[in-house]
């Protein structure tokens, strides 16, 4: 029978070998925060790390609303991602709705598993145009897998 201590060591080794469950993008071997001078403003979608306590806008991902233009800061440079699976709401989203977004850059796969956390109230005439969500971001290049908690939003 395996002791609890041995079992915990085995679990630790499995997760620490190729996975990074990070609280901070500084731990990432793959991506970083988009530099201030490269941030796009206006209508679109963006994600920031949940652990970001700064009041400053520090996106790690940005896109057009239709995902025709998608960027991330990967290995020290701003790159365009190729959409693999996108999601555009056909009707007003509801709290708790789930959706997945998938993108690719060379051998890197980026997946956002989203849950809607905020929608505009039905009576907000033109004053509210945003949907917010929490997501688990998985970045995987076959050798390294990183998993992060992120906050996202789409709107104007």
Secondary structure, DSSP 8 states (H G I E B T S, - for coil): ---HHHHHHHHHHHHHHHEEE-SSGGG-SSEE---GGG---SSEEEEEETT---SS---SEEE-TTSSSEEEEETTEEEE-EEEE----SS---TT-EEEEEEEETTEEEEEEEEEEE---TT--SS--EEEEEEEEEEE-SS-EEEEEEEEEEE-
